[in-house]
Amino acid sequence: MEPGRSLPARTKRGRRIAACTALVLSAGILLAAPASADGPAAAPRGAAPRPAPDPAPQPTLVLPERTAQKPRAAGAEGASAVTVKPRFDVNRDGQSDFAYRTLDGELNVIQNRWQGGFPYLLERDEPNELAKDIVTPGDLDGNGMPEILTLSATGKLSLHQAVTNGVAGRATWSGTGWQKYNKVVAAGDLSGDGRGDVLARTPSGDLYAYRSTGSVDSEPFEAGVKVDSGWDSYDQIVGANDVNRDGIGDVFARTPAGDLYLYSGTGDITKPFKPRVKTGYGFNIYNQLVAMDDINGDGLGDIAARKPNGDVILYLASGYGTLDRTPVSGGTGWNTAGLFVGAGGNPDFGKHEVQAITNSGYSWWYKSRNNGQFFARSTGNPNGLPSGGMNLGTRGLASSLDNDGEPDPLWVHQGQLFTGGHFIGLGWDVYNSLTGPGDLSGDGKGDLLARDAKGNVYLYEGNGLGSKFTPKLKVGYGWDIYNKIVGAGDLSGDGLADVVARDTKGDLYLYQGTGKASAPFKARVKIGYGYNTYKLFAAPGDINGDGKADLIGVDGKGDLYRYTSTGTGTIAKRVKIGYGWDIYNNVS
């Protein structure tokens, strides 16, 4: 069944922290902690290792006062004014509730404009599984309680029925194959029957509509119908419910350049939208746009926008297919939300941190703050495996190879490959590079990319458990020109895992993923030069909250720099985010 409820402490992280802490204390090792520009200063030489970072502060949500609906002209086309129901009203008070998942995997709900939040439980069979995305289509069966859809990394879409205002039951329906889409959107009622429908987009930009059947126990949606193409030009798609009071679902879409467009619903799900209308620009300053439904009581669907620093800005619908020109401050500290329910960006999965290894062979972990910075380091030696004698050239941190969303360490020791706590097999010392960029084959399961001394590159498809791989498949040659191969998620903005390679001259190349095992990459594209200034180079996954993969480099002085993805296959200008990293000889 599909995941999503409040998660216990992560078992992989707990094992690695406990194991390495014991090793460090027994050895009496005292190291200075490299600093982050967003955290405490570096400890003096000789200071004790830092403990795991404290939880981030509780975010604040400040909403405008609710007012009675004002008499207002109907939608721009003169349709009769209609008030639609909120899609996520878990306590049946007629107001939309707000759901998000913390960086630690806990799903929270904020109700009745309360500034805190309480855990929301989604029952599931596998306790450590983490949903890749959570979607709230609304009350599909008419019983007054909203349904919840969870999407696994391997493409299983599951429907959960709400039981109380803080619990949703185990999945009553699941469908597979949804990994072919990079975005699933709760669009509101597209057909005019009063039930919420779903949109799904492929990486190539084809858009499919799934009409609700009213069933929640079997086949809640009709077969998908292709309704448009060219939607790969958008990096954010937000189902805003009804923004012009005609009772039909409307959608906002944003380009990477920041232009915002409204697609007003027609009521015909086979041709669901009128021609798009540009409603704003400059929205690329936000890393997520989020559907809020009606937050000020006027019956119109509103949206929120989060800045990289965690500030939230509210955009209220005008009722005429536009947003009010003056946005409203909505709170602070929302970089602590690892996932917004109703977020517009492609969901990412598998890695949001860095492993750094000292000359002594000890591992340190830097978890993302979700704002482009890292928390203070914590120590850990995953699963208690010994550090000494490992081949550091093939030791790293792969994007999650199983279903818990946590990265998996890789070791090659005397030819033996270990992934997390799993022994994979012998003979892996023939490879001088191992990379775990995520799913390269299109089945939603994390894979490995291995390069031998001749420069041949092989794909090993994972089984989704981190315990086994298919026989190798040769997918490239001539890669011996590269001295670094990294990857953790989607850099190009299409939702597919990519790989970045640096050659001996310092030129940087992007190998954009295709999602096909037989030919997992498009032709390489040069995206930079001068990267030989970095003695260490790594892919930490998304660390600034936009769902796209980022890169980091450590120069000869030990200064740490971040390169964020633009979502167009290029990377932004570097930003210094730390120093003191010269004590490490490997980061991954």
QUIGITA-V496977 format. One record per backbone hydrogen bond with DSSP energy under -0.5 kcal/mol. NH is the residue of the N-H (numbers start at 1). CO is the residue of the C=O. If there is no record, write none. Layout:
{{NH	CO} {NH	CO}}
This chain:
{{4	129} {5	122} {14	10} {15	11} {16	12} {17	13} {18	14} {19	15} {20	16} {21	17} {22	18} {23	19} {24	20} {25	21} {26	22} {27	23} {28	24} {29	24} {34	32} {35	579} {36	40} {37	577} {39	36} {43	33} {47	44} {60	332} {62	330} {63	61} {67	296} {78	75} {82	245} {84	82} {84	299} {90	88} {92	89} {96	294} {97	88} {98	110} {100	108} {101	339} {102	106} {103	336} {105	102} {108	100} {108	106} {109	118} {110	98} {114	111} {118	109} {120	107} {121	166} {123	121} {123	168} {127	125} {129	126} {130	403} {132	151} {133	151} {135	149} {137	135} {138	147} {140	138} {147	138} {148	160} {149	135} {150	158} {151	133} {152	150} {152	156} {155	152} {157	155} {157	175} {158	150} {158	156} {159	173} {160	148} {162	146} {163	167} {164	167} {167	164} {168	121} {169	161} {172	159} {173	159} {175	157} {178	155} {180	177} {181	178} {182	201} {183	201} {185	199} {187	185} {187	197} {188	197} {190	188} {197	188} {198	210} {199	185} {200	208} {201	183} {202	206} {203	180} {205	202} {207	228} {208	200} {209	225} {210	198} {211	209} {213	220} {214	220} {222	211} {225	209} {227	207} {228	207} {231	205} {233	230} {234	231} {235	254} {236	254} {237	344} {238	252} {240	238} {240	250} {241	250} {243	241} {249	189} {250	241} {251	263} {252	238} {253	261} {254	236} {255	259} {256	233} {258	255} {260	280} {261	253} {262	277} {263	251} {264	262} {266	272} {269	267} {271	268} {272	269} {274	264} {277	262} {279	260} {280	260} {283	258} {285	282} {286	283} {287	306} {288	306} {290	304} {291	342} {292	302} {293	302} {295	293} {301	242} {302	293} {303	315} {304	290} {305	313} {306	288} {307	311} {308	285} {310	307} {312	331} {313	305} {314	328} {315	303} {316	314} {318	322} {319	243} {319	322} {321	243} {324	316} {327	325} {328	314} {330	312} {331	312} {334	310} {336	333} {337	334} {338	101} {338	336} {339	101} {341	99} {342	134} {342	340} {343	340} {344	289} {346	235} {353	540} {354	366} {356	364} {357	586} {358	362} {359	583} {361	358} {364	356} {365	378} {366	354} {367	365} {368	352} {369	373} {370	373} {372	543} {375	367} {378	365} {380	363} {381	16} {384	381} {385	382} {390	387} {391	412} {392	390} {394	391} {395	392} {396	410} {398	396} {398	408} {399	436} {400	350} {408	398} {410	396} {411	418} {413	416} {416	413} {417	425} {418	411} {419	422} {420	409} {420	418} {422	419} {424	417} {424	422} {425	417} {428	415} {430	427} {431	428} {432	451} {433	451} {435	449} {437	435} {438	447} {440	438} {447	438} {448	460} {449	435} {450	458} {451	433} {452	456} {453	430} {455	452} {457	476} {458	450} {459	473} {460	448} {461	459} {463	468} {466	401} {470	461} {473	459} {475	457} {476	457} {479	455} {481	478} {482	479} {483	502} {484	502} {486	500} {489	437} {491	489} {497	439} {498	489} {499	511} {500	486} {501	509} {502	484} {503	507} {504	481} {506	503} {508	528} {509	501} {510	525} {511	499} {511	509} {512	510} {514	520} {515	520} {517	441} {520	517} {522	512} {525	510} {527	508} {528	508} {531	506} {533	530} {534	531} {535	533} {535	554} {536	554} {538	552} {540	538} {541	550} {542	351} {543	541} {549	490} {550	541} {551	563} {552	538} {553	561} {554	536} {555	559} {556	533} {558	555} {560	578} {561	553} {562	575} {563	551} {566	570} {567	491} {569	491} {572	564} {575	562} {577	560} {578	560} {579	35} {581	558} {583	580} {584	581} {585	357} {586	357} {588	355}}
